[in-house]
Amino acid sequence: MREITFAEALREAIRQSMEKDERVFVIGEDIGVYGGAFGVTAGLIEKFGSGRIVDTPISEAAIAGACIGAALAGQRPIGEMQFMDFVTIAMEQLVLQAAKIRFMFGGKATVPMVMRLPGGSGTGAAAQHSGSVESWFVNVPGLKVVVPSNPYDAKGLLLSAIEDDNPVIFIENKLLYKTKGDVPEDMYRIPLGQAKVVREGRHLTVIATSVMVNRAMEAAEKLKEEGIELEIVDPRTLRPLDSDTITKSVKKTGKALIVHEAVKTGGFGGEILSTIVESDAFDYLEAPVRRLGGLDIPIPYNRNLEYHAVPQVESIVVEARKLARGEY
Amino acid sequence: MAKEVIMPKFGFTQESAEIVKWLKQDGDTVEMGDPIAEVTTDKVNMEVEATESGILAGLLFKEGDVVPVTQVIAYIVKPGESAPQRMAAAPQPPPGVVSPPIEQVSAAASQTAITPVAMRVAQNLGVDPQLVVGTGIGGRVTREDVESFAHSQPADGKVRATPAARRIAREQQVDLRAVQGTGPNARVQGSDVTQFISIQPTAQDTLVKPVSAMVGNMEAKVVPMTSIRRTIAERLQHSYQQAPHIYFDADVDVSALDALRQRANQLPEARDAKVSLTALLIRIASWALAKHPYVNSRLDDNKILLFTDVNVGMAVALENGLIVPVIRNSDKKSVFNIASEMNALVERARLGQLRPDDLTNGTFTISNLGMFGVDRFTAIINPPQTAILAVGRSVKKFVPDETGQPVVRSMMTITLSADHRVIDGAVAARFLDDLRKGIEQPELIIL
């Protein structure tokens, strides 16, 4: 099968949607001639023109507000922010407007929009450009939250997000943009709310999101040499959450490790953990459920400190090994 | 009234002392304060003094015996009085502690069960001594055992167990307090419970009664598979199907070993536990195993695990099945120790009080059917081990001596089953040859 990058897979999903449905358009900063901060929209302005690839001034609130207005007026906008961190500027629009309009209008109005947010650390972009704040949105009923970990899922999930009648927060980890993977050319969809067991194993379940799925896969290869078999579950969407796939896996292995880049305190890992212990998987637990997440600090600019501020392959190996060996 | 002389306690942590020398003998007149025996702890030699004037009588131990503190070692009687019959000095369990019915436990077994200081500590800490695994002489529970057990138990008396362990215990009606935990801080894991169940005859098992049924036109008694039978069936079927067995027979001369056994049983060390041929074979096999790591191994997926620890198990027939208690570090133990540990293990097995620890971590197994008159047989390897030794009976036979003249020797056939995936013929043969040498010339083991 054809191999393309995560960024190319996203671009293909956007292009195919725009070709199929003229209501779909993209709006964001420097997405036209410049092609976007991470090149996702490169070349699209030549094909669709500035009427559908809309550059804006530096105002995230305006991007979000324009998306909401357009969506209410029957369009299907895709908003892009240069860094997830700047969504703070647009919180009122997303949380108070986008998330609540359908409910408050008794279902007479819908807000079919996607807000694409490049998140995560590892690029040396310091504390204001490296955040992973997905759990803020999970806490808001009315929003869906998608966290793809590979090019195939990125395309299939983005197509579903664009076609969904609700506002979708679509989080793209910056380190994933250049990763490659097999991606079919047709317009396939991955339903929102369907987790995937990306690796089968018997000793413990690792529930990892976004770039942490890749790190967990690498850790699994290392631990395999020690005879430890990790089962890795990628939730793919945090809301709606496919709790069945997670609990089924934990019932099988009896142990769970949750890994995400976002700060551990108040991070989504707590929600996954609760999902496990509230379910019948509780009766199958053979050890405390463990979490690996970002440290309780802003992401440092210093590359070494930045590296150690979030879970890495080595830290996953150490934690998973301890859990598998019965040290917890 | 005879006055008891007890083994005194010299130190806070002292649990026993060895009698070095009796300074007075049976029938000697003693004055209060006279030294009557010299004893030694691991640190220092001390004297035991007469606590009363009179005649020393009924010395209960020989020189060299190790005696728990507070145990009566002799009596001082008035002229014309005789020493009382020796009482089984079984320590009294503290109130509230359930002890097995007395008729099930031999005096010897309960005598070696726990040291007095350990019993007192257990009482203070509220520990049920029955649940503590003993590491002292002859499997005796020591103060350290009790303390480490108590330390591993939560202070509130609640059992630490994983949710999975609790679920399995609930489903299988197992009392978690009886299960030894292998998790962190002795937390009971689900696997601990399943293993516990697999080695304990369950209530259901003991209630199993054959029922009659017609099979075709024949009448048959139907016996349900008990959990222990199921475990045996699964493990042995797996072993026989997965491990390509190769077999090696050797006729060995056990005359020297027989003589050694008889001499050993004359010694005071054999008082508590008679040395059996099996105990000697465990010792000799352990010695040979230490030299042949491939026979002391396991096959684990794609890896061969060679163990430095030698833990030899012995097959024990119970009424409802077969189990294999394990003597740990059997290459580092004396034959006397092995014999007394075997006794304790067999006793626990018969009473259904085996601990998971007793059955795990074996690296080799010996199955001796000689006492049933079997000449020779082959055994199925006890997985995940890679070899097992089957021992037949020893019989007197005429064999030619060096000059070709017939002489009578005690001969026995041993048969090694080896997993050919791990053990090649030559490896097995060399191991068997060492085994033969050890049996025929046991002095080699100390030379």
Chai-1 contact restraints between the chains, C-beta under 6 A:
chainA,res_idxA,chainB,res_idxB,connection_type,confidence,min_distance_angstrom,max_distance_angstrom,comment,restraint_id
A,G254,B,A164,contact,1.0,0.0,6.0,A-B,restraint_1
A,F282,B,P163,contact,1.0,0.0,6.0,A-B,restraint_2
A,D283,B,P163,contact,1.0,0.0,6.0,A-B,restraint_3
A,D283,B,R167,contact,1.0,0.0,6.0,A-B,restraint_4
A,Y284,B,A164,contact,1.0,0.0,6.0,A-B,restraint_5
A,L285,B,T162,contact,1.0,0.0,6.0,A-B,restraint_6
A,L285,B,P163,contact,1.0,0.0,6.0,A-B,restraint_7
A,L285,B,A164,contact,1.0,0.0,6.0,A-B,restraint_8
A,E286,B,T162,contact,1.0,0.0,6.0,A-B,restraint_9
A,E286,B,A164,contact,1.0,0.0,6.0,A-B,restraint_10
A,E286,B,Q189,contact,1.0,0.0,6.0,A-B,restraint_11
A,E286,B,G190,contact,1.0,0.0,6.0,A-B,restraint_12
A,G326,B,G183,contact,1.0,0.0,6.0,A-B,restraint_13
